[in-house]
């Protein structure tokens, strides 16, 4: 009898874990309404803005408990776009991203936590062969149902990274002091996604 009860308990536990594993909803990015962008100081007086055109996102959202959600992002470095092909080729080169050797930038969340009214994704960010833990504060919009019956949500995050931490170190000093390219890069991501 004890053996039967143990087997039954194990079966119920396995079923419960299976339900937990499938509780999160999978969302696919709507690239027509999304942007992975950045801004970096140029010659101490202005900034250069750009974005990445090719990226993939695996977004799993648990509507009952957001802390059980997860995100994994993969950005193709060769897809960098600053509206200047000569500059973009330089950014793809070994001076910057070295897209031939390091074709992707990735972020994989390990934990989602709430801090007051703010949500934060904690995980590993990898670029140019260097991986470091970072925190991405984010806000969620939705979910809502659009006029075509699709469930949608939006995610926004903004974070500042030091490119030197990841070996993206090229620059030139200026005669009056300072550098042509700043070290701090402001990353701004706006994503709209539909439930699968």
C-alpha positions as CSV (number, residue, x, y, z in Angstrom):
1,X,0.0,0.0,0.0
2,X,2.8,2.4,0.9
3,X,4.5,1.6,-2.4
4,X,1.3,2.5,-4.3
5,X,0.9,5.8,-2.4
6,X,4.5,6.7,-3.2
7,X,3.9,5.9,-6.9
8,X,0.7,7.9,-6.9
9,X,2.4,10.9,-5.1
10,X,5.3,10.8,-7.6
11,X,2.8,10.7,-10.5
12,X,0.8,13.7,-9.2
13,X,4.1,15.7,-8.5
14,X,5.2,15.0,-12.1
15,X,1.9,16.1,-13.5
16,X,2.0,19.3,-11.4
17,X,5.5,20.1,-12.6
18,X,4.5,19.5,-16.2
19,X,1.7,22.0,-15.7
20,X,4.1,24.5,-14.2
21,X,6.5,24.0,-17.1
22,X,3.8,24.9,-19.7
23,X,2.1,27.7,-17.7
24,X,4.0,30.5,-19.6
25,X,2.7,31.8,-22.8
26,X,5.1,32.0,-25.8
27,X,5.2,35.3,-27.7
28,X,6.6,36.1,-31.1
29,X,8.1,39.5,-31.9
30,X,6.2,41.8,-34.3
31,X,9.2,43.4,-36.0
32,X,7.1,45.9,-37.8
33,X,6.4,47.5,-34.4
34,X,9.7,46.8,-32.6
35,X,13.2,48.3,-32.4
36,X,16.5,47.3,-31.0
37,X,18.4,50.6,-30.9
38,X,21.4,52.3,-29.4
39,X,23.0,55.7,-29.0
40,X,26.7,56.6,-28.4
41,X,28.5,59.9,-28.0
42,X,30.3,61.3,-31.1
43,X,33.2,63.7,-30.8
44,X,32.0,64.9,-27.3
45,X,29.3,67.1,-28.8
46,X,26.7,64.9,-30.5
47,X,25.7,61.3,-30.8
48,X,25.3,58.5,-33.4
49,X,22.1,56.5,-33.2
50,X,21.5,53.1,-34.8
51,X,19.7,49.8,-34.6
52,X,20.0,46.1,-35.4
53,X,17.7,44.9,-38.1
54,X,18.1,41.1,-37.5
55,X,17.3,39.7,-34.1
56,X,15.3,36.8,-32.6
57,X,13.5,36.8,-29.3
58,X,12.1,34.0,-27.2
59,X,9.6,35.6,-24.7
60,X,7.7,33.4,-22.3
61,X,5.3,35.2,-20.1
62,X,3.4,33.6,-17.1
63,X,0.3,35.7,-16.8
64,X,-0.3,34.4,-13.2
65,X,3.2,35.2,-12.0
66,X,5.5,37.4,-14.0
67,X,8.5,36.2,-12.0
68,X,8.2,32.9,-13.7
69,X,8.6,34.4,-17.1
70,X,11.8,34.4,-19.2
71,X,13.5,36.1,-22.1
72,X,16.2,35.1,-24.5
73,X,17.5,37.5,-27.2
74,X,19.9,36.9,-30.1
75,X,21.1,39.9,-32.1
76,X,23.0,39.5,-35.4
77,X,25.9,41.9,-35.2
78,X,26.2,42.2,-39.0
79,X,22.8,43.7,-39.2
80,X,23.9,46.9,-37.5
81,X,22.4,50.0,-39.2
82,X,23.4,53.6,-38.7
83,X,22.2,54.9,-42.1
84,X,25.8,55.1,-43.3
85,X,27.2,52.1,-45.1
86,X,30.9,53.1,-44.7
87,X,30.4,53.6,-40.9
88,X,28.4,50.3,-40.7
89,X,31.2,48.4,-42.4
90,X,33.7,49.8,-39.9
91,X,31.4,48.8,-37.0
92,X,31.3,45.3,-38.4
93,X,35.1,45.1,-38.5
94,X,37.6,44.0,-35.9
95,X,37.8,47.5,-34.6
96,X,34.3,47.2,-33.1
97,X,32.0,44.2,-33.2
98,X,34.1,41.9,-35.4
99,X,31.0,40.4,-36.8
100,X,32.9,37.7,-38.7
101,X,34.3,36.2,-35.5
102,X,31.5,37.1,-33.2
103,X,28.2,37.1,-35.2
104,X,25.8,37.4,-32.3
105,X,25.0,39.5,-29.2
106,X,22.9,37.6,-26.7
107,X,21.0,38.0,-23.5
108,X,19.5,35.2,-21.5
109,X,17.5,35.8,-18.4
110,X,18.1,33.8,-15.2
111,X,15.6,35.5,-13.0
112,X,12.7,38.0,-13.2
113,X,12.0,39.9,-10.1
114,X,9.9,42.8,-8.9
115,X,11.4,45.8,-7.1
116,X,8.6,48.0,-5.9
117,X,6.8,49.0,-9.0
118,X,9.7,48.1,-11.3
119,X,10.4,44.7,-12.9
120,X,14.0,43.6,-13.6
121,X,15.3,40.8,-15.8
122,X,18.6,39.5,-14.4
123,X,20.8,37.5,-16.7
124,X,23.9,37.1,-18.8
125,X,24.7,39.5,-21.6
126,X,27.4,38.4,-24.1
127,X,29.1,40.5,-26.8
128,X,32.4,40.0,-28.7
129,X,33.1,36.8,-26.7
130,X,32.7,38.4,-23.3
131,X,29.8,37.5,-21.0
132,X,28.8,39.5,-18.0
133,X,25.7,39.5,-15.7
134,X,23.5,42.5,-16.1
135,X,20.2,43.8,-15.0
136,X,17.5,45.0,-17.4
137,X,14.8,47.1,-15.9
138,X,11.6,46.8,-18.0
139,X,8.0,47.7,-18.3
140,X,5.2,45.7,-19.8
141,X,2.2,47.0,-21.7
142,X,-0.8,44.8,-22.0
143,X,-1.7,42.1,-22.7
144,X,-4.5,43.3,-25.0
145,X,-6.5,41.7,-27.7
146,X,-6.1,43.5,-31.1
147,X,-9.0,44.0,-33.6
148,X,-7.9,40.8,-35.4
149,X,-8.2,38.6,-32.2
150,X,-4.4,38.4,-31.5
151,X,-3.2,38.8,-27.9
152,X,-0.4,41.4,-27.8
153,X,1.9,42.8,-25.3
154,X,4.8,45.4,-25.4
155,X,8.1,45.4,-23.6
156,X,10.4,48.4,-23.1
157,X,13.8,48.5,-21.6
158,X,16.6,51.0,-21.5
159,X,20.1,50.3,-20.1
160,X,23.6,51.9,-20.4
161,X,26.6,49.6,-21.1
162,X,30.3,50.4,-21.2
163,X,31.6,49.0,-24.5
164,X,35.1,48.7,-23.0
165,X,33.8,46.0,-20.7
166,X,33.2,43.8,-23.8
167,X,36.4,44.6,-25.7
168,X,34.8,47.1,-28.1
169,X,37.6,49.5,-27.6
170,X,38.4,51.4,-30.8
171,X,38.5,55.2,-30.7
172,X,40.7,58.1,-31.5
173,X,41.7,60.9,-29.2
174,X,40.9,64.5,-30.1
175,X,43.3,67.4,-30.1
176,X,41.2,69.3,-27.6
177,X,40.8,66.3,-25.3
178,X,38.2,63.5,-25.2
179,X,37.6,60.8,-27.8
180,X,35.8,60.4,-31.1
181,X,33.6,57.6,-29.8
182,X,32.2,57.6,-26.2
183,X,32.5,54.5,-24.0
184,X,28.9,54.5,-22.7
185,X,26.3,53.1,-25.0
186,X,22.6,53.7,-24.3
187,X,20.6,50.7,-25.4
188,X,16.9,51.2,-26.0
189,X,14.6,48.3,-26.9
190,X,10.9,48.5,-27.7
191,X,9.2,45.2,-28.5
192,X,5.7,44.4,-29.5
193,X,4.9,40.7,-29.5
194,X,1.9,38.4,-30.3
195,X,0.9,35.3,-28.3
196,X,1.4,32.1,-30.2
